[in-house]
Amino acid sequence: MDFTISPELDDLRRRIAAFVARELIPLEADPASYDAHENIEARLLQTLRAKARAEGLWCLQLRPENGGLGVGRMGMAVCYEAMNRSIFGPVVFNSAAPDDGNMMMLEAVGTPHQKARWLAPIAAGEVRSAFAMTEPHPGGGSDPGMIQTRAEKQPDGSHHVFGRKWFITGADEAAHFTLIARTSDDPRTGLTAFLFHKDQPGWRIVRRIPILGPEEHGGHCELEFDGLVIPPQDILMGEGKGLKVTQVRLGPARLTHCMRWLGLAKRCVEIAREYAEYRHGFGTRLADRESVQLMLGKTAMAIEIGRLLVMKAAFELDRGGLARKEVSMAKIQAANTLHQAADMAIQVNGARGYSKDTVLEWIYRYARQARLVDGADEVHQMVLNRFLEKEGADFWHWPVAAPAASAAAAPVAS
């Protein structure tokens, strides 16, 4: 695997980094930049999105024909890390969850009609979206086989949906929804993925669930479905293909979380190093204390391990693989590294880090959800153990290239 990036990708990375440093980082210290839920204020966001689009820094994850830059998963790993040096970065470039994963899903499996109807407005930044799968007990969480929400097929081919979902990210501001519901009791083909618009009757937001925060735009909501009607043309991949849709969506989306988290982890190290450079105590700089050097070195190594795991998973996705094992390893490493980096930086900064004088306390609260969203650490560890049981020593195999043409087949010079 070659880690060298092209000059064109490096130029894009540099332009994103410059935009973040110039336009976003200065805003983080201004209380007026935030909405009531501690994310970037809506009117300010629209202004910055317009600037990002004007500079050609928009929607990296989609192919050009769908309104994106087409950098691929490996290119995204390089650029997402740079954009999330700021807590405001991803949403400004239209690369934030859950829109990020929803757009990649619709691009991968949507029909031309579905892409025009459901994908294009998200890619253009005209609407936000949500993915409704998780349910309260006894419904499905990490295990989609437990999903209770049912979609009952009618004689005209439409489905009527009944049930509840919760912790649906972005639902309070979303216009386009993807809903996973049960259409039969078959363990493999019992789920179906539906598309619906916020203005359709037959559903409601029960509450916006308060969290440790900060929140994405649209929060984390509990939804109730009481007869939502979905026509046949708004089914993704066909009836009974819901499990496949979730696999297509969740793998790449988990990986983009990791890319962004590593950017935030690097920002934590940056803030810790800057403070350690000038802060003195007991006659010496913090940066000269071995204990601080050990903390910084350990965190830097953890970030680099995360970057390597993310890039390996991105490489596998780019060449057409599912990368389930690789994504699970990256998810565990990146989530824990973000939490470790935020905790370390707060410790180095002392009371300053615990205050709102830096973004560290924001990142720390945000970081705790990383070990839960898109599958808890323990779920991914179980996934890895299943691969270990299946593959044994081959769990750590090296992919082998196809053999070169034999020398005997080559013409011999006389």
C-alpha positions as CSV (number, residue, x, y, z in Angstrom):
1,M,0.0,0.0,0.0
2,D,1.4,3.3,-1.1
3,F,0.8,6.2,1.3
4,T,2.0,8.9,-1.2
5,I,-0.7,11.3,-2.1
6,S,-1.0,13.2,-5.4
7,P,0.0,16.8,-5.8
8,E,-3.7,17.6,-6.6
9,L,-4.9,16.0,-3.4
10,D,-2.3,17.7,-1.4
11,D,-3.3,21.0,-2.9
12,L,-7.0,20.3,-1.9
13,R,-5.8,19.4,1.6
14,R,-3.8,22.6,1.9
15,R,-6.7,24.8,0.6
16,I,-9.1,23.2,3.2
17,A,-6.6,23.7,6.0
18,A,-6.1,27.3,5.0
19,F,-9.9,27.9,4.9
20,V,-10.2,26.4,8.3
21,A,-7.4,28.5,9.8
22,R,-8.7,31.7,8.2
23,E,-12.4,31.4,8.3
24,L,-13.4,29.0,11.1
25,I,-10.8,28.8,13.9
26,P,-11.3,32.5,14.8
27,L,-15.0,32.0,15.2
28,E,-14.7,29.4,17.9
29,A,-13.9,31.9,20.6
30,D,-16.9,34.1,19.9
31,P,-20.1,33.1,21.8
32,A,-22.2,34.6,19.0
33,S,-20.9,31.9,16.6
34,Y,-23.0,29.2,18.5
35,D,-26.6,28.3,18.5
36,A,-28.6,27.2,21.6
37,H,-27.3,23.6,21.2
38,E,-23.6,24.6,21.0
39,N,-23.1,24.2,17.3
40,I,-22.5,26.8,14.6
41,E,-25.3,29.4,14.3
42,A,-27.5,28.8,11.3
43,R,-27.1,32.1,9.5
44,L,-23.3,32.1,10.0
45,L,-23.2,28.5,8.7
46,Q,-25.0,29.5,5.5
47,T,-22.5,32.3,4.9
48,L,-19.5,30.0,5.4
49,R,-21.0,27.3,3.2
50,A,-21.4,29.8,0.4
51,K,-17.7,30.7,0.8
52,A,-16.6,27.0,0.8
53,R,-18.6,26.4,-2.4
54,A,-17.1,29.4,-4.0
55,E,-13.6,28.1,-3.3
56,G,-14.4,24.6,-4.6
57,L,-14.3,22.9,-1.2
58,W,-17.7,21.3,-1.3
59,C,-19.0,17.8,-0.8
60,L,-15.8,15.9,-1.2
61,Q,-17.4,12.5,-0.8
62,L,-19.6,12.4,-3.9
63,R,-18.6,11.9,-7.5
64,P,-18.6,15.0,-9.8
65,E,-21.8,14.0,-11.6
66,N,-23.6,14.1,-8.2
67,G,-22.2,17.5,-7.1
68,G,-19.0,16.4,-5.4
69,L,-15.3,16.4,-5.8
70,G,-14.8,12.6,-6.2
71,V,-11.7,12.2,-4.1
72,G,-12.5,8.7,-3.0
73,R,-12.3,7.2,0.5
74,M,-8.5,7.6,0.8
75,G,-8.7,11.2,-0.4
76,M,-11.4,11.8,2.1
77,A,-9.2,10.4,4.9
78,V,-6.6,13.0,4.0
79,C,-9.0,16.0,3.7
80,Y,-11.5,15.2,6.5
81,E,-8.7,15.2,9.0
82,A,-7.7,18.7,7.9
83,M,-11.3,20.0,7.9
84,N,-12.0,18.9,11.5
85,R,-9.2,20.9,12.9
86,S,-12.1,23.2,13.7
87,I,-15.2,21.9,15.5
88,F,-17.2,23.8,12.8
89,G,-15.4,22.3,9.8
90,P,-17.3,19.3,8.5
91,V,-20.7,20.9,8.4
92,V,-19.3,23.9,6.5
93,F,-18.0,21.7,3.8
94,N,-21.2,19.5,3.7
95,S,-19.2,16.6,5.0
96,A,-20.8,16.2,8.4
97,A,-22.8,13.3,9.8
98,P,-25.5,12.2,9.2
99,D,-25.7,13.9,5.8
100,D,-22.3,12.6,4.9
101,G,-23.3,8.9,5.2
102,N,-26.8,9.5,3.7
103,M,-25.3,11.0,0.6
104,M,-22.8,8.2,0.1
105,M,-25.6,5.7,0.6
106,L,-28.0,7.3,-1.9
107,E,-25.1,7.7,-4.5
108,A,-24.3,4.0,-4.1
109,V,-27.8,2.4,-4.2
110,G,-30.3,5.0,-5.4
111,T,-32.1,4.9,-8.7
112,P,-31.6,7.9,-11.0
113,H,-35.1,9.1,-9.9
114,Q,-34.1,8.7,-6.2
115,K,-30.8,10.5,-6.7
116,A,-32.6,13.4,-8.3
117,R,-35.4,13.5,-5.7
118,W,-33.6,12.7,-2.5
119,L,-29.8,13.1,-3.0
120,A,-29.4,16.2,-5.1
121,P,-31.0,18.6,-2.6
122,I,-28.8,17.3,0.2
123,A,-25.7,17.6,-2.0
124,A,-26.7,21.1,-2.9
125,G,-27.0,22.1,0.8
126,E,-30.7,22.9,0.4
127,V,-31.9,20.4,3.0
128,R,-30.6,18.2,5.8
129,S,-31.2,14.5,6.3
130,A,-31.5,11.8,8.9
131,F,-31.2,8.0,9.0
132,A,-33.8,6.4,11.3
133,M,-32.8,2.9,12.4
134,T,-32.2,2.8,16.2
135,E,-35.1,2.0,18.5
136,P,-35.9,2.0,22.2
137,H,-36.0,-1.4,24.0
138,P,-37.0,-4.1,22.9
139,G,-36.3,-2.7,19.5
140,G,-33.1,-2.7,17.5
141,G,-29.9,-0.9,18.3
142,S,-26.6,-2.3,17.2
143,D,-28.5,-5.5,16.3
144,P,-30.8,-4.6,13.3
145,G,-32.4,-8.0,13.7
146,M,-34.3,-6.7,16.7
147,I,-36.1,-3.9,14.8
148,Q,-39.7,-3.7,15.7
149,T,-41.0,-0.8,13.5
150,R,-43.2,-2.4,10.9
151,A,-44.1,-1.4,7.4
152,E,-47.4,-3.1,6.3
153,K,-47.8,-3.6,2.5
154,Q,-51.1,-2.4,1.0
155,P,-52.9,-3.7,-2.1
156,D,-51.7,-0.6,-4.1
157,G,-48.0,-1.5,-3.4
158,S,-47.5,1.2,-0.8
159,H,-46.4,0.6,2.8
160,H,-47.9,2.0,6.0
161,V,-45.4,2.4,8.8
162,F,-46.0,1.9,12.6
163,G,-43.5,2.1,15.4
164,R,-40.9,4.2,17.2
165,K,-37.3,5.2,16.7
166,W,-35.0,7.2,19.0
167,F,-31.6,8.9,19.1
168,I,-32.1,9.8,15.4
169,T,-29.3,12.3,14.7
170,G,-30.4,15.5,13.0
171,A,-34.1,14.7,12.9
172,D,-35.3,18.0,14.2
173,E,-33.9,19.9,11.2
174,A,-34.0,17.1,8.6
175,A,-36.3,17.2,5.5
176,H,-35.2,13.9,3.9
177,F,-35.3,10.7,5.9
178,T,-34.2,7.1,5.4
179,L,-36.2,4.7,7.5
180,I,-35.4,1.0,8.2
181,A,-38.5,-1.0,9.0
182,R,-39.6,-4.6,9.2
183,T,-41.6,-6.0,6.2
184,S,-41.3,-9.7,7.2
185,D,-39.9,-11.9,9.9
186,D,-37.3,-13.4,7.6
187,P,-33.9,-13.0,9.4
188,R,-32.1,-12.0,6.2
189,T,-34.7,-10.3,4.0
190,G,-37.1,-9.0,6.7
191,L,-36.0,-5.4,6.6
192,T,-36.7,-2.7,4.0
193,A,-35.3,0.8,3.6
194,F,-37.8,3.6,2.9
195,L,-37.4,7.3,1.9
196,F,-39.8,9.9,3.2
197,H,-40.1,13.7,3.5
198,K,-40.7,15.6,6.7
199,D,-44.0,17.0,5.4
200,Q,-45.6,13.6,4.9
201,P,-48.3,12.8,7.5
202,G,-48.3,9.8,9.7
203,W,-45.3,10.5,11.9
204,R,-44.1,13.0,14.5
205,I,-41.1,13.9,16.6
206,V,-41.9,13.0,20.1
207,R,-39.0,14.8,21.7
208,R,-35.5,16.1,21.2
209,I,-33.5,14.0,23.6
210,P,-31.2,16.1,25.9
211,I,-27.6,14.8,25.8
212,L,-24.3,15.5,27.4
213,G,-23.6,17.5,24.2
214,P,-22.7,19.4,22.2
215,E,-25.2,18.4,19.5
216,E,-25.3,18.2,15.8
217,H,-27.8,20.4,14.0
218,G,-31.2,18.8,14.6
219,G,-30.2,17.0,17.8
220,H,-31.0,13.5,18.6
221,C,-34.7,12.8,18.5
222,E,-37.4,10.2,19.3
223,L,-39.8,9.6,16.5
224,E,-43.3,7.9,16.4
225,F,-44.8,6.4,13.2
226,D,-48.6,6.0,13.1
227,G,-49.5,5.2,9.5
228,L,-46.9,7.0,7.4
229,V,-47.6,6.0,3.8
230,I,-44.6,5.4,1.6
231,P,-45.1,4.7,-2.2
232,P,-43.2,1.9,-4.0
233,Q,-40.8,4.3,-5.8
234,D,-39.4,5.4,-2.4
235,I,-38.0,2.0,-1.5
236,L,-34.2,1.7,-1.6
237,M,-32.9,-1.3,-3.5
238,G,-36.3,-3.1,-3.3
239,E,-38.3,-4.7,-0.6
240,G,-36.3,-6.9,1.7
241,K,-33.0,-5.3,1.0
242,G,-32.9,-3.1,4.1
243,L,-30.1,-5.1,5.7
244,K,-27.9,-4.6,2.6
245,V,-28.7,-0.8,2.6
246,T,-27.5,-0.5,6.2
247,Q,-24.3,-2.4,5.4
248,V,-23.7,0.0,2.4
249,R,-24.3,3.0,4.6
250,L,-22.8,2.2,7.9
251,G,-19.4,1.0,6.9
252,P,-18.2,4.1,5.0
253,A,-20.1,6.4,7.4
254,R,-18.3,4.9,10.4
255,L,-15.0,5.5,8.7
256,T,-15.7,9.1,8.0
257,H,-16.5,9.6,11.7
258,C,-13.0,8.2,12.4
259,M,-11.4,10.6,9.9
260,R,-13.0,13.6,11.5
261,W,-12.2,12.4,15.1
262,L,-8.6,12.1,14.2
263,G,-8.7,15.8,13.1
264,L,-10.1,16.8,16.5
265,A,-7.6,14.6,18.3
266,K,-4.8,16.4,16.5
267,R,-6.3,19.8,17.5
268,C,-6.2,18.7,21.1
269,V,-2.5,17.9,20.8
270,E,-2.0,21.3,19.1
271,I,-3.6,23.2,22.0
272,A,-1.8,21.1,24.6
273,R,1.6,21.7,22.9
274,E,1.0,25.4,22.5
275,Y,0.2,25.9,26.2
276,A,3.1,23.6,27.4
277,E,5.5,25.8,25.4
278,Y,4.9,29.0,27.3
279,R,3.4,27.9,30.7
280,H,6.0,27.8,33.5
281,G,5.8,26.2,36.9
282,F,8.4,25.6,39.6
283,G,11.1,27.1,37.4
284,T,10.6,25.2,34.2
285,R,8.3,25.0,31.2
286,L,5.6,22.3,31.1
287,A,7.1,21.3,27.7
288,D,10.4,20.4,29.4
289,R,8.7,18.1,32.0
290,E,9.2,14.4,31.2
291,S,5.6,13.6,32.4
292,V,4.1,16.0,29.8
293,Q,6.4,14.8,27.1
294,L,5.3,11.2,27.7
295,M,1.6,12.2,27.5
296,L,2.1,14.1,24.3
297,G,4.2,11.3,22.7
298,K,1.7,8.6,23.7
299,T,-1.2,10.5,22.2
300,A,0.7,11.3,19.0
301,M,1.4,7.6,18.5
302,A,-2.2,6.7,19.1
303,I,-3.3,9.2,16.5
304,E,-0.8,7.8,13.9
305,I,-2.1,4.3,14.6
306,G,-5.6,5.5,14.0
307,R,-4.5,7.2,10.7
308,L,-3.0,4.0,9.5
309,L,-6.0,1.9,10.3
310,V,-8.3,4.5,8.7
311,M,-6.2,4.6,5.5
312,K,-6.1,0.8,5.3
313,A,-9.9,0.6,5.6
314,A,-10.3,3.5,3.0
315,F,-7.9,1.6,0.7
316,E,-10.1,-1.5,1.0
317,L,-13.3,0.4,0.3
318,D,-11.8,2.2,-2.7
319,R,-10.9,-1.1,-4.3
320,G,-14.4,-2.4,-3.8
321,G,-14.2,-4.4,-0.6
322,L,-16.6,-4.1,2.4
323,A,-13.7,-3.5,4.9
324,R,-15.9,-4.7,7.8
325,K,-12.9,-5.9,9.9
326,E,-10.8,-2.8,8.9
327,V,-13.6,-0.4,9.7
328,S,-14.2,-1.9,13.1
329,M,-10.6,-1.7,14.1
330,A,-10.4,1.9,12.9
331,K,-13.6,2.8,14.8
332,I,-12.4,1.5,18.1
333,Q,-8.9,3.1,17.8
334,A,-10.1,6.5,16.6
335,A,-12.9,6.8,19.1
336,N,-10.7,6.0,22.0
337,T,-7.9,8.1,20.7
338,L,-10.2,11.2,20.5
339,H,-11.2,10.7,24.1
340,Q,-7.6,10.2,25.2
341,A,-6.4,13.2,23.4
342,A,-9.1,15.5,24.8
343,D,-8.5,14.2,28.3
344,M,-4.7,14.7,28.0
345,A,-5.0,18.2,26.6
346,I,-7.3,19.2,29.4
347,Q,-4.9,17.8,32.0
348,V,-2.0,19.7,30.4
349,N,-4.0,22.9,30.3
350,G,-5.3,22.5,33.8
351,A,-8.2,24.8,34.8
352,R,-7.9,26.6,31.5
353,G,-8.7,23.3,29.7
354,Y,-11.7,22.7,31.9
355,S,-13.0,26.2,31.2
356,K,-14.6,27.5,28.0
357,D,-11.5,29.6,27.2
358,T,-10.6,26.8,24.8
359,V,-12.6,24.3,22.7
360,L,-11.2,21.4,24.7
361,E,-14.2,21.0,27.0
362,W,-16.5,21.1,23.9
363,I,-14.4,18.3,22.3
364,Y,-14.2,16.3,25.6
365,R,-18.0,16.2,25.9
366,Y,-18.4,15.4,22.2
367,A,-15.7,12.7,22.4
368,R,-17.6,10.6,24.9
369,Q,-20.3,9.7,22.3
370,A,-17.6,8.5,19.9
371,R,-17.3,5.2,21.7
372,L,-21.1,4.7,21.4
373,V,-22.3,6.0,18.0
374,D,-22.4,3.6,15.0
375,G,-21.7,0.7,17.3
376,A,-20.2,0.6,20.8
377,D,-16.6,-0.4,21.3
378,E,-17.7,-3.8,22.6
379,V,-19.9,-4.5,19.5
380,H,-16.9,-3.9,17.2
381,Q,-14.7,-6.0,19.4
382,M,-17.2,-8.9,19.1
383,V,-17.2,-8.4,15.3
384,L,-13.4,-8.7,15.3
385,N,-13.6,-11.8,17.4
386,R,-16.0,-13.4,14.9
387,F,-13.4,-12.7,12.1
388,L,-10.8,-14.2,14.4
389,E,-12.8,-17.4,14.9
390,K,-13.5,-17.7,11.2
391,E,-10.0,-16.8,9.9
392,G,-7.7,-18.0,12.7
393,A,-4.1,-17.1,11.9
394,D,-5.2,-15.6,8.6
395,F,-6.8,-12.8,10.5
396,W,-3.4,-11.0,10.1
397,H,-2.8,-12.1,6.4
398,W,-1.0,-10.1,3.8
399,P,-3.0,-9.6,0.5
400,V,-0.9,-11.2,-2.3
401,A,-0.7,-9.5,-5.7
402,A,-1.5,-11.5,-8.9
403,P,1.7,-13.2,-10.2
404,A,3.6,-11.4,-12.9
405,A,3.7,-12.9,-16.4
406,S,6.1,-15.7,-16.5
407,A,9.6,-15.0,-17.8
408,A,9.3,-18.0,-20.1
409,A,6.4,-16.3,-21.9
410,A,8.4,-13.3,-22.7
411,P,10.3,-13.0,-26.1
412,V,14.0,-13.7,-25.8
413,A,16.4,-11.3,-27.5
414,S,18.8,-13.0,-29.9
